[in-house]
Amino acid sequence: MITCPNCKQTLPPSALTCQFCGADVRSVKRPRFERDRISGASNAAGAGLTPEHIVQVWIALGALWVLTIIWGFVFGLSIIPARFGGQLSGGLISGVVVIVQILRLGGAVTFTGRMKVPLTAINGAVWLGVGWCVLGLVLNGINIATAGSSGIGYVVMDVACLLVHSGVFWIIKRAEEDGLLP
């Protein structure tokens, strides 16, 4: 329910104007999740997520994020140097891979453990992961173009990685809107 800022009457969340005084209530903040006590219907799209569900999805996405980092280590330490690096650049690439994956792992562990850190740090780690997945898509696309279909499985993994990172952004936004951030 929402409250009219003019007459202080309680209105349904779908109201655009106050039925009592006629005031415009479109700018009144609506609750993100509210169930009708009788029908169980919700006023928010996709609002079947209770606070408990949001925390469960948060932890599941965190676990999947850690798996994408393991994939990042495998891809970065074996495939990139073997396909795209010589002796000198292969070692440099491996060093960069380790640093990037450690930064991502720090973000994923902090996220999964629901530790209290600045949200910008978590978002930065997620963006680093998105960049890593996009790099993987590009390099694996080159691999498919030059070596045939052997990189298709890697492309599928990179797309899954992007989906996990998108889910992390989404659940952070949902948790923030519902006041569930650690």
N, C-alpha and C positions, 0 to 999 in steps of 0.2 A: 504494500500500500504506500501511497505518497500523501504528503500534506500540502494543501493549498497555501502558498506563501501570503495570500491576501486575507482569507477568512479563517485559516487554520483548520478547515474541515478535512477529514480523511477521504481520499479518493482512490479508485482503482488505479493500478500502475499504467493501464492503457489510456487513461484520460488525457486529452489534449487541452481541454478547458475545464474549469471548475463548474460542476453542475449546480453549485449553490450560489456563487457570486459572479460567474462568467469570466473569471480571470484566466489568462493564458498560462498554462502550467507545463508547456513543452520544455522549458528550461530546467524544470525540477529534476534532480537526479533520481533515477529509478533504481530500485534494488536489483542486484544482479541475479539473485536466486530467491524466489519466494514461492512456496507451494500453497495452493488453496487447501484449506483444512478439510473441506468436504469432498471435493472431487480428486484431489491429488495433482491437479493440473498445475503447470508451471508457467510463469510469466516471462521466462527467458529462453531464448533459442539455445538448445543444447544444455539446458539447465538440469538434466538428469544427474549431474555430478554434484553430490553432496560434498561438504568439506572433507569428509573421510575419503571419498572417491578421489578428490583432487590430490590429497596427500599420497594415496596409493598410485595414481597415475604418475605423479612427480617421481616417486621412488623407482617405478618401473622404467620410466624414460631415463632416469639417471643410470640404471643398470645397462640399458641399451646403449647409452652414451659411452660408458666404459668399454663396451664391446666394440664400438666403432673406433675407439682409441687403440685397442688391441689390433684391429684390422689396420689402422694407420701405421703401427709399428711394423707389421708384416709387410704391408705394401711399401712403406718407405725404406725399410732396411734391406729388402730383398729385391723387389721388382724395379724400383726407380734406379738404383745404382747399376743393376744388371742390364737394363734396357737403354738407359740414357746417360750413363756416366762412365768416364774412363777411370784410370787409377786415381789421379789427383782429385777430380771432381766427384768421384764416387765416395771418397772419404768425407769430403766437405758436405755432400748431400746427406750422408748418414748422420753427420753431426747436427745439421739443421733439423733433420727428421726427429732426432732424439729430443732436441730442445722444444720443438713445436709440440710433440706428443706429451712431454712432461708438463708443459703449460696447460694443454687440454685436459690432462689427467687431474691436475690440481683443480681446475674448474669443475670437472665432473664429480670428483670426490666431495668437494665443497657443496655442490648442488645436491647430490644424492644424500649426503648426511644432513642436509637442511641446516648447514652451519650459517651463522649470522655474519655475512660479509656484504660489502657494497654490491648492489645489483649490477653495477657497471662492470665489476670484475667477472661476474658470471656471464653477463652478456658478451663481454670481450672474449671469453673462452669459447662461447658458442659461435661467435663470428669467426674465430680462428678455425674452429671445426668446419664451418661452412666453406671457408676459403680452402681448407685442406681437401674437402670433398670435391669442390669445383676443380681444383688442380688435378685430383685423381681422375675426374671425368675427362678432362682435356687430354691428359697423358694416356689414359686407357683408350680414348678415341683415336689418338695417334697410333697406339699399339694395334688396334683393330684394323686401321687403314693400312698399316705397313706389314703386319704379321698375320693377318687373317683373323678368324673368329676367336682366337685364344683369349682375348681381353673382355669378352662379353660378360663373363662372370664377375669380373672386376667392376665393370660399369654398373651391373646390378647392385653390387655392394656399395658403390659410391652413391647411387640413387637412394638406397636404404639409409645411408649415412645422412644424406640431406633431409630425408623424411624425419629421422630421429631429431635432428637439430631444429627442424621446424616445429616438431612437437614440444621440444624444450622451450622454445620461445612462446608457444601458445600456452603451456601450462604455467609459465612464469606470469604471463599476463592475467590468466584466470585467477591464480593465487593472489596476485596483487589486487585485482578488483574485489575479491572476496575477503580481503584482509587476512590472508593465510600465509603471507611471507614470513620466513623465520626471523 
